[in-house]
């Protein structure tokens, strides 16, 4: 399992915007500060806006700000916004059944489910505000 590059960028974007404490920042300012291209920023910003983490301000003095306080934006929500629901194995997908689950209690499924729950819980309790 590996977090996608765009998720890493999304966390960095939100962290940078948070450090500027309410200042409206242009796409170019954010892209330069986070080391990503403006087109990549725009793709990521669309998802973060859709999920209520980033707000776009229109007009000549427009740009981006956080849509809610950084202490309300957890890292799992960012991951889910960019990548979708975390599933460390195909049998953890919604609607998928463990191939062994109906015949016996599948120890592998139980172990993977426990690991997945630990990851989700850990990331759900880490916030953009924790990053400074």
MITORNU-765557 format. One line per 2 residues: number of its first residue (from 1); their letters; for each residue z, y, x of C-alpha. Coordinates in nm, 2 decimals, m for minus. Layout:
N
NUM	a	Z Y X  ...
! end
This chain:
132
1	xx	0.00 0.00 0.00  m0.09 0.34 0.13
3	xx	m0.06 0.68 m0.04  m0.40 0.84 m0.06
5	xx	m0.49 1.15 0.15  m0.53 1.36 m0.16
7	xx	m0.17 1.28 m0.26  m0.05 1.39 0.08
9	xx	m0.25 1.71 0.04  m0.11 1.77 m0.31
11	xx	0.25 1.74 m0.19  0.16 1.99 0.10
13	xx	m0.01 2.23 m0.14  0.30 2.24 m0.38
15	xx	0.54 2.26 m0.08  0.34 2.56 0.06
17	xx	0.32 2.74 m0.27  0.69 2.69 m0.32
19	xx	0.77 2.85 0.02  0.59 3.16 m0.09
21	xx	0.84 3.21 m0.38  0.63 3.33 m0.67
23	xx	0.36 3.50 m0.47  0.01 3.45 m0.62
25	xx	m0.20 3.27 m0.36  m0.58 3.23 m0.35
27	xx	m0.74 2.90 m0.30  m0.86 3.00 0.04
29	xx	m0.50 3.10 0.15  m0.36 2.77 0.04
31	xx	m0.65 2.57 0.19  m0.62 2.74 0.52
33	xx	m0.24 2.71 0.53  m0.25 2.34 0.44
35	xx	m0.55 2.25 0.66  m0.78 2.13 0.39
37	xx	m1.12 2.25 0.27  m1.14 2.48 m0.03
39	xx	m1.35 2.23 m0.23  m1.09 1.96 m0.17
41	xx	m0.81 2.20 m0.27  m1.00 2.28 m0.59
43	xx	m1.03 1.91 m0.68  m0.66 1.86 m0.62
45	xx	m0.56 2.18 m0.80  m0.74 2.08 m1.11
47	xx	m0.53 1.76 m1.14  m0.21 1.95 m1.06
49	xx	m0.29 2.22 m1.32  m0.37 1.95 m1.58
51	xx	m0.04 1.79 m1.52  0.16 2.12 m1.54
53	xx	0.26 2.15 m1.18  0.03 2.44 m1.07
55	xx	m0.08 2.74 m1.26  m0.40 2.93 m1.21
57	xx	m0.39 3.31 m1.26  m0.72 3.46 m1.36
59	xx	m0.86 3.80 m1.25  m0.90 4.01 m0.94
61	xx	m0.54 3.96 m0.83  m0.55 3.59 m0.94
63	xx	m0.47 3.28 m0.76  m0.21 3.00 m0.79
65	xx	0.16 2.97 m0.84  0.39 2.69 m0.93
67	xx	0.39 2.63 m1.31  0.76 2.52 m1.30
69	xx	1.04 2.53 m1.06  1.01 2.32 m0.75
71	xx	1.33 2.13 m0.83  1.16 2.00 m1.14
73	xx	0.85 1.86 m0.96  0.93 1.52 m0.82
75	xx	0.71 1.34 m0.57  0.64 1.05 m0.80
77	xx	0.49 1.29 m1.06  0.26 1.43 m0.79
79	xx	0.15 1.08 m0.68  0.09 0.98 m1.04
81	xx	m0.11 1.30 m1.10  m0.34 1.22 m0.81
83	xx	m0.35 0.84 m0.80  m0.23 0.72 m1.14
85	xx	0.05 0.49 m1.21  0.18 0.31 m0.90
87	xx	0.12 m0.06 m0.90  0.18 m0.25 m0.58
89	xx	0.01 m0.57 m0.71  m0.25 m0.65 m0.97
91	xx	0.00 m0.84 m1.17  0.20 m0.51 m1.21
93	xx	m0.09 m0.35 m1.40  m0.04 m0.27 m1.76
95	xx	m0.17 m0.55 m1.97  m0.19 m0.79 m1.67
97	xx	0.01 m1.11 m1.67  0.15 m1.29 m1.38
99	xx	m0.06 m1.60 m1.34  0.26 m1.80 m1.30
101	xx	0.48 m1.62 m1.54  0.42 m1.83 m1.84
103	xx	0.49 m2.17 m1.67  0.78 m2.08 m1.44
105	xx	0.99 m1.78 m1.35  0.77 m1.63 m1.08
107	xx	0.99 m1.52 m0.78  0.71 m1.34 m0.62
109	xx	0.65 m1.13 m0.93  1.02 m1.05 m0.95
111	xx	1.04 m0.95 m0.59  0.73 m0.73 m0.61
113	xx	0.86 m0.57 m0.93  1.19 m0.49 m0.76
115	xx	1.01 m0.33 m0.47  0.79 m0.13 m0.70
117	xx	1.09 m0.01 m0.90  1.27 0.09 m0.58
119	xx	0.97 0.30 m0.47  0.92 0.47 m0.80
121	xx	1.30 0.55 m0.83  1.31 0.68 m0.47
123	xx	1.00 0.91 m0.52  1.13 1.02 m0.86
125	xx	1.44 1.15 m0.70  1.27 1.35 m0.43
127	xx	1.15 1.70 m0.53  0.92 1.96 m0.39
129	xx	1.23 2.18 m0.34  1.37 1.92 m0.10
131	xx	1.08 1.99 0.14  1.19 2.35 0.20
! end
